[in-house]
Amino acid sequence: MSLIINILIWLGIIQSGSYYTQEEISTLLESNAGTIQQFQNDPVLQNDFEQWQNNQSLQIYNVAEDEEIGNR
């Protein structure tokens, strides 16, 4: 499910850090099916998403590393 959430965040359909119920996510998936299908069929968009996702992971890692250094 987290991959779906990340795709929805990347597409700008939902906001990071907000709370959505399973029902709300299902409704958003249904109402944005065309956009999501375009994403699934476009290798350039998929590559952009993968780079964005890697950057998100790197940012999380850097924040955790900074906090660890600050605790020393």
C-alpha positions as CSV (number, residue, x, y, z in Angstrom):
1,M,0.0,0.0,0.0
2,S,2.9,2.4,0.7
3,L,3.9,2.3,-3.0
4,I,0.3,3.4,-3.9
5,I,0.5,6.2,-1.3
6,N,3.8,7.4,-2.6
7,I,2.5,7.5,-6.2
8,L,-0.5,9.5,-5.1
9,I,1.8,11.9,-3.2
10,W,4.1,12.2,-6.2
11,L,1.2,12.9,-8.6
12,G,0.0,15.6,-6.2
13,I,-3.3,13.9,-5.4
14,I,-2.7,13.7,-1.7
15,Q,-0.4,15.5,0.7
16,S,2.5,13.9,2.6
17,G,1.9,13.8,6.3
18,S,-1.9,13.9,6.0
19,Y,-4.2,11.2,7.2
20,Y,-6.5,9.4,4.8
21,T,-8.8,6.5,5.5
22,Q,-8.8,3.4,3.3
23,E,-12.1,4.5,1.9
24,E,-10.8,7.9,1.0
25,I,-7.7,6.3,-0.7
26,S,-10.0,4.0,-2.7
27,T,-12.1,6.9,-3.8
28,L,-9.1,8.9,-4.8
29,L,-7.7,5.9,-6.8
30,E,-11.1,5.6,-8.6
31,S,-11.4,9.3,-9.4
32,N,-7.8,9.5,-10.6
33,A,-7.7,6.3,-12.5
34,G,-6.9,8.0,-15.8
35,T,-3.9,9.8,-14.3
36,I,-2.6,6.7,-12.6
37,Q,-3.1,4.7,-15.9
38,Q,-1.0,7.3,-17.7
39,F,1.7,6.9,-15.1
40,Q,1.7,3.1,-15.5
41,N,2.1,3.4,-19.3
42,D,4.8,6.1,-19.4
43,P,8.4,4.9,-18.7
44,V,9.6,8.5,-18.4
45,L,7.1,9.2,-15.6
46,Q,8.0,5.9,-13.9
47,N,11.7,6.9,-14.0
48,D,10.9,10.3,-12.6
49,F,8.9,8.7,-9.8
50,E,11.7,6.3,-9.0
51,Q,14.2,9.2,-8.8
52,W,11.8,11.1,-6.5
53,Q,11.3,8.1,-4.3
54,N,15.1,7.6,-4.0
55,N,15.5,11.2,-3.1
56,Q,12.8,10.9,-0.4
57,S,14.7,7.9,1.0
58,L,17.9,9.8,1.0
59,Q,16.4,12.8,2.7
60,I,15.0,10.5,5.5
61,Y,18.4,8.9,5.9
62,N,20.1,12.2,6.1
63,V,17.7,13.5,8.7
64,A,18.2,10.4,10.8
65,E,21.9,10.7,10.4
66,D,21.9,14.3,11.5
67,E,19.8,13.5,14.5
68,E,22.2,10.7,15.5
69,I,25.2,13.1,15.2
70,G,23.3,15.7,17.3
71,N,22.8,13.1,20.0
72,R,26.5,12.4,20.4
